[in-house]
Amino acid sequence: MGPGGNEDRPLGPGPTSRDAQIMPSAALVAAQLAEDGDDPGVNELMVLAGRLTVANESITSLRALLATLRERRAEVRTAA
């Protein structure tokens, strides 16, 4: 165990079904607002929705990599 004592502690909950519902909803709201007028906030909302999607995809990838590293660590410890 490392100095922090939390090597096996998960980073927190992964994306939830609620997150999966919110992301498309934000994009749909932005698209509807874009059709309704030229509000500058709409473009910002669309950009933020895109960033949220990318961030969630990155977090999912990092969680998979972390799981792989933990498995590898367990293999190395067993072999040692």
Backbone bond lengths (Angstrom), bond angles and torsions (degrees), N, CA, C in turn:
res aa  C-N    CA-C-N  psi(-1)  N-CA   C-N-CA  omega(-1)  CA-C   N-CA-C  phi
1 M - - - 1.450 - - 1.521 108.75 -
2 G 1.309 117.28 141.21 1.453 121.91 -176.95 1.511 112.62 -78.72
3 P 1.317 117.04 178.89 1.454 121.17 -177.57 1.519 113.39 -60.73
4 G 1.295 117.28 -31.49 1.464 120.15 179.54 1.507 112.74 -78.10
5 G 1.321 117.12 -18.73 1.448 121.33 177.82 1.514 114.73 71.33
6 N 1.319 117.94 17.20 1.463 119.73 -175.63 1.524 111.88 -130.04
7 E 1.325 117.06 34.29 1.464 120.20 -176.12 1.521 113.21 -59.69
8 D 1.315 116.76 -35.88 1.466 119.41 -176.33 1.517 113.11 -97.09
9 R 1.296 116.61 4.95 1.457 119.57 -179.89 1.527 109.44 -73.74
10 P 1.324 118.00 131.15 1.469 119.65 178.18 1.522 110.25 -66.55
11 L 1.307 116.14 156.95 1.458 121.54 -179.52 1.520 112.70 -75.94
12 G 1.268 118.34 -8.12 1.456 121.99 -177.43 1.507 109.14 129.66
13 P 1.300 115.58 177.00 1.462 117.97 -177.78 1.525 111.02 -67.50
14 G 1.295 114.82 145.62 1.454 120.04 175.98 1.521 109.74 -78.88
15 P 1.297 116.56 -176.86 1.461 119.31 177.45 1.519 110.39 -57.41
16 T 1.301 115.68 136.81 1.458 121.24 -178.42 1.516 110.13 -101.33
17 S 1.309 115.34 171.81 1.465 118.52 176.56 1.521 109.71 -63.88
18 R 1.330 116.60 -28.81 1.463 120.37 177.38 1.531 109.65 -65.30
19 D 1.353 116.68 -42.02 1.466 120.33 176.50 1.520 110.50 -59.94
20 A 1.314 116.13 -41.77 1.463 121.26 -179.30 1.524 110.60 -63.67
21 Q 1.319 117.42 -30.02 1.462 120.80 178.82 1.522 111.22 -79.25
22 I 1.337 116.89 -36.01 1.463 121.01 -175.11 1.519 111.88 -70.61
23 M 1.333 117.30 -42.46 1.467 119.68 -175.31 1.526 112.51 -59.42
24 P 1.334 119.94 -52.05 1.462 117.91 178.35 1.519 111.70 -65.32
25 S 1.330 117.21 -32.87 1.460 120.14 179.98 1.524 110.66 -62.48
26 A 1.324 117.41 -43.01 1.461 121.13 178.95 1.525 110.21 -61.90
27 A 1.315 116.72 -42.22 1.464 120.16 179.21 1.530 110.87 -65.90
28 L 1.318 116.90 -40.03 1.464 119.97 178.97 1.523 111.67 -65.88
29 V 1.322 116.86 -41.61 1.470 120.81 178.24 1.522 109.64 -62.58
30 A 1.322 117.20 -43.98 1.463 120.94 179.32 1.522 110.94 -62.06
31 A 1.320 116.68 -42.40 1.465 120.37 179.47 1.526 110.81 -63.91
32 Q 1.327 116.60 -42.01 1.472 120.30 179.43 1.531 110.45 -65.17
33 L 1.334 116.77 -42.50 1.462 119.84 178.65 1.518 111.25 -64.22
34 A 1.328 117.03 -36.11 1.462 121.05 179.22 1.522 110.56 -62.95
35 E 1.326 116.62 -36.00 1.466 120.56 179.06 1.526 111.15 -71.55
36 D 1.335 115.92 -30.82 1.463 120.79 -175.32 1.521 113.79 -79.45
37 G 1.304 118.99 -21.19 1.461 119.73 -177.78 1.504 112.64 178.57
38 D 1.329 114.01 -173.83 1.461 120.68 -176.77 1.521 111.64 -107.70
39 D 1.309 117.66 44.57 1.460 122.33 178.75 1.526 109.08 -69.65
40 P 1.344 118.28 124.00 1.470 119.80 -179.43 1.531 112.68 -63.53
41 G 1.300 118.28 -23.08 1.456 121.60 178.22 1.517 112.62 -66.83
42 V 1.325 117.04 -22.88 1.460 121.26 -179.46 1.528 110.33 -65.07
43 N 1.327 116.06 -45.16 1.466 119.10 179.29 1.523 110.81 -61.37
44 E 1.327 115.84 -41.51 1.460 119.30 178.96 1.528 110.78 -63.57
45 L 1.322 116.84 -40.81 1.457 121.01 178.42 1.529 110.55 -62.50
46 M 1.315 116.99 -41.38 1.464 120.27 178.91 1.530 111.25 -64.99
47 V 1.323 116.59 -40.98 1.465 120.63 178.08 1.530 109.82 -64.18
48 L 1.322 117.00 -44.35 1.466 120.76 179.66 1.525 111.84 -64.19
49 A 1.317 117.27 -38.72 1.469 120.30 177.59 1.528 110.04 -63.46
50 G 1.317 116.54 -40.10 1.467 120.23 177.23 1.517 111.75 -65.28
51 R 1.321 116.45 -41.84 1.471 120.14 178.43 1.521 111.02 -64.38
52 L 1.319 116.55 -39.07 1.461 120.30 178.71 1.530 110.34 -62.33
53 T 1.299 116.45 -42.23 1.464 120.55 178.50 1.522 110.84 -62.07
54 V 1.328 116.84 -46.87 1.465 121.13 179.74 1.521 110.71 -62.87
55 A 1.334 116.96 -42.56 1.465 120.59 -179.77 1.526 110.70 -62.84
56 N 1.313 117.46 -43.28 1.467 120.33 179.46 1.524 111.45 -65.42
57 E 1.320 117.14 -37.58 1.464 120.11 176.62 1.528 110.47 -65.23
58 S 1.319 117.09 -40.29 1.462 121.20 178.45 1.523 111.19 -64.57
59 I 1.316 116.83 -42.54 1.465 121.20 178.94 1.522 110.01 -62.11
60 T 1.310 117.01 -42.14 1.462 120.91 178.73 1.527 110.37 -61.42
61 S 1.321 117.31 -43.38 1.468 121.47 178.37 1.520 110.96 -63.81
62 L 1.322 116.72 -43.69 1.458 120.27 179.98 1.529 111.82 -64.45
63 R 1.318 117.17 -37.35 1.469 119.98 177.36 1.528 110.76 -63.71
64 A 1.320 116.61 -39.66 1.467 119.90 178.36 1.531 110.22 -65.38
65 L 1.328 117.01 -41.99 1.458 120.46 177.61 1.525 111.45 -63.53
66 L 1.319 116.94 -40.73 1.457 121.14 178.27 1.527 110.54 -62.13
67 A 1.309 116.99 -42.81 1.467 120.54 178.26 1.530 110.49 -61.50
68 T 1.329 116.65 -41.25 1.460 120.83 178.20 1.523 111.05 -63.76
69 L 1.319 116.63 -42.77 1.464 120.37 178.55 1.529 111.28 -63.72
70 R 1.308 117.12 -39.53 1.467 120.35 178.40 1.532 110.90 -65.08
71 E 1.321 116.38 -39.97 1.467 119.81 176.89 1.527 110.32 -63.30
72 R 1.317 116.01 -44.27 1.466 120.38 179.94 1.527 110.53 -63.05
73 R 1.325 116.61 -42.19 1.466 120.32 178.18 1.532 110.94 -59.28
74 A 1.316 115.73 -43.20 1.468 119.78 178.88 1.535 110.40 -62.56
75 E 1.317 117.64 -40.06 1.468 121.38 178.08 1.520 110.66 -63.22
76 V 1.336 116.69 -44.10 1.457 121.46 -178.87 1.528 109.91 -64.74
77 R 1.328 116.95 -42.71 1.467 120.62 179.58 1.534 110.62 -63.00
78 T 1.321 116.02 -39.60 1.456 120.36 179.74 1.525 110.73 -65.90
79 A 1.312 116.44 -39.65 1.460 121.86 -178.94 1.540 112.19 -72.85
80 A 1.315 116.59 -24.84 1.491 119.98 -176.25 1.514 113.10 -75.86
